[in-house]
Amino acid sequence: MSEFDRFARFYDADYRFYDEDIDLVVELAQQAGGDALELGCGTGRVLVPVAAAGGRVTGVDASPALLDIARRKLETTGLAARADLVEQDLRTFDVGAARFRFAFCVSNTLMHLTNPADQMRVLRRAHHHLQPGGTLLLALFNPDVPRLVEVAGT
């Protein structure tokens, strides 16, 4: 069981007040048209609103527990037909011949992979699945370095 599987039941409670990225992602998905791809979709916090806005979305995540929560959200909102959930490692994911006009990786998901080579593998896989001229949105946390130094006491 992965760390994310153990954390799954607390994920939505932990992120319940964080929704400031959703409107932007929905807007960009609508502007792009066509199907969207979410890398690290987790519990569907962003995937479900994209589907609700009329888009079709494929979500990839390595955690079966997080995907189960996302699947239940899609089913209870009547949006299951608008989404495909894929349990695969982001570093090696392959959703077949599907190509997307818009892909997104939000909530600092890419940075959960701390090895730059692994991060590049994810970006290469995303590029592989983007249509020519497609858009990849990355939302990354920029730490407050002075605050981190203060907390660390160094």
N, C-alpha and C positions, 0 to 999 in steps of 0.2 A: 504494500500500500504506500503510495507516494505522500509526500507532505501535503500536496494539494487535496488528495483524497481525504486525509485526516481533517483538513481545514474546511472542507466543502460545506458542512452544515452551518458554519459561522460566516461564510463568505458574504452572503447578501446582507447580513446584519452589520458586518464591518464596513461595507460599501454603501449602506442605505442612504447616506447623505451626499454621496458623490455621484452627481448626474450631470455635471457641467459639460461633459464631453459628448453627451448623447445627441443634442440638437445639431452640433457640427457634423457628427458622423452621419446622421440621417440626411442632412442637407447635401453633403458631398455624395452620398450614395444615390440620392435622387438626381442630382446634377449629372452624375456619370451615366445613369440609366443602366439597364441590364442587371445581371446578377452581381452580388458582392461576396467577398470572402473575408471572414474574420479569423485572424490568427490568434489563438488563445482565447476562445470564446467563453470559457468558464461556464458560469451559470446562466449565460444569456443576457446579462445586464445590459449590453448594448445590442446584441443580435436581435433580441425580441422587439425592441422599438424600431429597428431597421425593417424587420419583417412587417410590423404593424403599419409602417408608413407605405406599404405597398410593394416593397422590394422582395426579391428572392435572395436568400443568403445561405452560404455554406459556412459552417463554423467548425474549426479544427481545434481540438484540445487533447492532451494526453491523459487527462483525468476522467475515468469513467464516472466517478462520483459527481464531479461538476457537470458533466454532460447529462447525467440523469436528472439533475435539477433543471437544466436548460430544457430538456425534453418535456418535463412536466409543465414548465411555464408555457411552452409552445402549445401543448395539448390543452391546457386550461384556458388559454386565450383564443383557441381556435385557429392558431397560426401554424400548426404542424406541417401543413402542406406547402408553406412558404419557406421552409428551411430544411437543410440537410446537416446533420451533425456527424462529424467524422472523428473517431478516436485514433489519433496518430500523434507521434512526436513531431513537433514543429520543425525540427532540424532535418527531417527526412520525409515529411508528409508528401503525399501524392494523391490528388483527387482526379486522376485519370486525364482525360482530354479536356476537361473544363478549363476555360480561360475567362478571366473576369476583367471588367472595366474598372473596378474599384476593389481594393483590398485594404484592410485596416488592422492595426495591432495597437491597442490602447491599454491604458491602466498600467503602464510601465512593464507590460508583459515581456517584451524583448529583453529587458534587463534582468529578468529572472535567470537568464542564461548568462553567467558571469564570464564565460570564456569568449573572447572576441571571435575566435574561429567558429564557435557554435552560433553566435549572432549572425555572422556572415552566411552560414549555411541556411539559416532561416530566411534571410534576405534573398538569397539565390533561389530558394524554393518559391518564395512569393513572386519574384521576377518571372520565374518559369511559368507561373499560373496567371500572370497578367497578360491581357491583350496588348498588342503594340499601342503605345500611347496611353496605356492605363495608368491609374493613380494608386500609389501606396501611401497611406497615412500612418505615421508612427507618432504615438503620444508617449513621451518619455519624461520621467521625473528628473528635474534638475535640482540636486540637493543644495541646501543652504550650507555651504562649506564652513563659514565661520561658526554657524550654530553647531555643526557636527563636531568641530574642533573643541568648542566650549563644552559640549556634553561629554566628549571623550576625555576631556581634562588634559589634553596635550597641546 
